């Protein structure tokens, strides 16, 4: 799961770091690390998933009425 970014010829270091951050974000590496930082009970994960699903459903119905 090693991610490598090769510095292109004449590319500033800032841009290479930005590319690395985008790649990490796309692959979900940082999200996984943050999620696994602390143990969460399976019931808490399910509760959170249901809460997010209810919220997205509410938004869908709200925008369908418009």
C-alpha positions, 0 to 999 in steps of 0.5 A: 500500500505504498504510494510513490510520487516521482518528482517530474523534471522542473516540477516544484515540490509544492505541486508534487506534495499536492499530487500526493495528497490528491492520490491519498485522498482518491485511494482513501488511505487517510480516511482509513487511517483516521477510521482505524485510529480508535476502535468502534463497536460494530453497533456504533458503525451500523448506527452511524451508517443508518443515520447517514442513510436517513440524512441522504434520503431526506435530502433526496426527497427534499430535492425531488419536491423542488 
